[in-house]
Structure formats: C-alpha cells, structure tokens
Amino acid sequence: MNQTTVTVEGRNLIISRTFQAPRELVFQAWTDPHHLPQWWGPPMAIITVLE
C-alpha cells in the first residue's frame, strides 16, 4: 500500500508519495498535458487541456 504524506509549512503545501514507476514517467504524468487528463479528477470527469 502506498502512503501519502501531506505537510504544511507556512504557505507551502508539500505532498509526498512513492510510486512504483520510473521517475521520468511520474514527471511526465504531472507535466505533460497529454498525460494529465488520464489521471486528474474522478473517472467520468471531462478534463480540458488548453495550450
């Protein structure tokens, strides 16, 4: 089971989680507009990406 850790320091919100995936893929999932709609939000959500 993965554990998510959330820490609030002043005005910073730090979320830490360990993924069983290469770090390059995790980075792309957060930064590539083509990956983001695949996991952001609930399953039936419509995610619009504007570039």
SVG drawing of the C-alpha trace seen along z (x, -y; Angstrom):
<svg xmlns="http://www.w3.org/2000/svg" viewBox="-19 -31 32 33">
<polyline fill="none" stroke="black" stroke-width="0.4" points="0.0,0.0 1.3,-3.5 1.2,-6.1 0.6,-9.7 2.2,-12.3 1.0,-15.9 3.0,-18.6 2.1,-22.3 4.9,-24.7 4.0,-28.3 2.3,-28.8 3.9,-25.8 2.0,-22.5 4.3,-19.5 2.7,-16.2 5.0,-13.2 4.2,-9.8 6.2,-6.8 5.2,-5.4 6.2,-2.0 7.2,-3.6 10.2,-5.2 10.6,-8.8 10.7,-10.0 7.2,-8.6 5.9,-10.1 7.3,-13.5 5.6,-13.3 2.3,-12.4 2.5,-15.7 3.9,-17.9 2.7,-16.6 -0.7,-18.0 -1.5,-14.7 -0.9,-12.6 -2.7,-14.8 -6.3,-14.2 -5.8,-10.4 -5.5,-10.6 -6.6,-14.0 -10.0,-14.0 -12.7,-11.3 -13.1,-8.7 -16.1,-10.3 -14.7,-13.9 -14.0,-15.8 -10.6,-17.4 -9.9,-20.1 -6.3,-21.0 -5.5,-24.3 -2.1,-25.1"/>
</svg>
